[in-house]
Amino acid sequence: PNPQVDPETEDFHKGPNIGESVPVFELPDQNGSPTAYSPDGKNRSPSSCSTAALLVGFCKVQLVELQENFESLRADGINPYAISYDSVETLSDFATNHGITYPLLSDGNSDVMKAFGIFNDAVPEDHNW
């Protein structure tokens, strides 16, 4: 079964609100390089974050769409990046195959996603879809 959550309900957490501080974190990007982010503006701020799992089709589409809008976002001063629980190797292959130039960050244990409050705990660990 595919758990459905209505994003309009109060129990659906979409992450930090605009202007709200986010946790300081460092994750490896698709090239294996450590990439640090902090809310103090020294590292990629303002930013736009997307979370994804490359095993899920719609996540792949969203990441490609983010790349398609990359130049427009940068022109507006927004530095996009995506966080995934996928491995650096998986992210590297995806970036190469789809021309992704923004950082794809590997959060193997989902620690950063949990710190942001955006970890999807409604999906069973043994899911097969």
Phi, psi and omega per residue, in radians:
P1 nan 2.499 3.123
N2 -1.739 1.881 -3.110
P3 -1.142 2.305 3.129
Q4 -1.894 2.299 3.090
V5 -2.140 2.273 3.129
D6 -1.426 1.994 -3.100
P7 -1.158 -0.170 3.124
E8 -1.513 -0.163 -3.124
T9 -1.479 2.805 -3.112
E10 -1.211 -0.376 -3.083
D11 -1.511 0.060 3.098
F12 -1.712 1.918 -3.105
H13 -1.589 2.129 -3.089
K14 -1.688 0.092 -3.124
G15 1.723 -2.986 -3.113
P16 -1.064 2.539 3.066
N17 -1.355 2.814 3.099
I18 -0.993 2.263 -3.137
G19 1.547 -0.231 3.129
E20 -1.387 2.433 3.125
S21 -1.141 2.569 3.079
V22 -2.010 2.789 3.138
P23 -1.120 2.571 2.976
V24 -1.284 2.358 3.126
F25 -2.671 2.846 3.064
E26 -2.428 2.229 3.124
L27 -2.400 2.689 3.060
P28 -1.323 2.458 3.077
D29 -1.531 -3.027 -3.073
Q30 -1.124 -0.224 3.083
N31 -1.740 0.026 -3.121
G32 1.479 0.045 -3.131
S33 -1.423 2.295 3.089
P34 -1.105 2.290 -3.116
T35 -2.194 2.075 -3.093
A36 -1.774 2.514 3.085
Y37 -2.298 2.423 3.098
S38 -2.529 2.668 -3.088
P39 -1.357 0.000 -3.076
D40 -1.471 0.040 3.092
G41 1.535 -0.057 -3.127
K42 -1.373 -0.421 -3.087
N43 -2.307 1.784 3.006
R44 0.975 0.954 3.085
S45 -2.241 2.413 -0.027
P46 -1.268 2.673 -3.066
S47 -2.293 2.839 3.030
S48 -2.233 2.175 -3.077
C49 -1.933 2.432 3.029
S50 -2.207 2.443 3.033
T51 -1.882 2.568 -3.048
A52 -2.690 2.758 2.983
A53 -2.238 2.103 -3.042
L54 -1.249 -0.102 3.040
L55 -1.396 -0.198 -3.072
V56 -1.873 2.170 -3.054
G57 -0.961 -0.806 -3.079
F58 -1.189 -0.450 3.069
C59 -1.171 -0.712 3.109
K60 -1.058 -0.771 3.139
V61 -1.079 -0.759 -3.139
Q62 -1.094 -0.683 3.138
L63 -1.166 -0.682 3.081
V64 -1.163 -0.730 3.106
E65 -1.103 -0.633 3.086
L66 -1.091 -0.731 3.095
Q67 -1.107 -0.719 3.136
E68 -1.058 -0.476 -3.127
N69 -1.810 0.156 -3.048
F70 -0.996 -0.878 -3.086
E71 -1.096 -0.700 3.107
S72 -1.115 -0.748 3.114
L73 -1.102 -0.803 -3.141
R74 -1.083 -0.666 3.116
A75 -1.086 -0.491 3.111
D76 -1.586 0.127 3.095
G77 1.414 0.318 -3.135
I78 -1.808 2.307 -3.133
N79 -1.905 1.666 -3.084
P80 -1.299 2.625 2.987
Y81 -2.673 2.820 3.121
A82 -2.250 2.527 3.099
I83 -2.021 2.303 -3.129
S84 -2.400 2.681 3.028
Y85 -1.480 0.041 3.103
D86 -1.238 2.744 -3.124
S87 -1.227 2.821 3.064
V88 -0.992 -0.738 -3.127
E89 -1.082 -0.763 3.113
T90 -1.111 -0.758 3.132
L91 -1.142 -0.676 3.117
S92 -1.094 -0.815 3.113
D93 -1.046 -0.781 -3.132
F94 -1.103 -0.798 -3.123
A95 -1.062 -0.757 3.136
T96 -1.119 -0.810 -3.087
N97 -1.211 -0.399 -3.061
H98 -2.100 0.155 3.080
G99 1.152 0.561 -3.134
I100 -1.329 2.201 -3.120
T101 -1.957 -0.240 3.094
Y102 -1.510 2.843 -3.086
P103 -1.175 2.235 2.943
L104 -1.849 2.028 -3.006
L105 -1.824 2.330 -3.103
S106 -1.615 2.018 3.126
D107 -2.033 1.199 -2.993
G108 -0.887 -0.638 3.131
N109 -1.726 0.075 -3.123
S110 1.074 0.408 -3.119
D111 -1.105 -0.736 -3.133
V112 -1.223 -0.724 3.107
M113 -1.052 -0.669 3.099
K114 -1.174 -0.707 3.123
A115 -1.123 -0.593 3.092
F116 -1.317 -0.278 -3.081
G117 1.362 0.444 -3.090
I118 -2.090 0.185 3.103
F119 -1.201 2.258 -3.123
N120 -1.505 1.698 -3.134
D121 -1.590 0.108 3.106
A122 -1.448 -0.227 -3.127
V123 -1.619 2.137 3.121
P124 -1.112 2.500 -3.116
E125 -1.057 -0.503 -3.109
D126 -1.659 0.363 -3.116
H127 -1.069 2.691 -3.141
N128 -2.262 0.437 3.124
W129 -2.043 nan nan
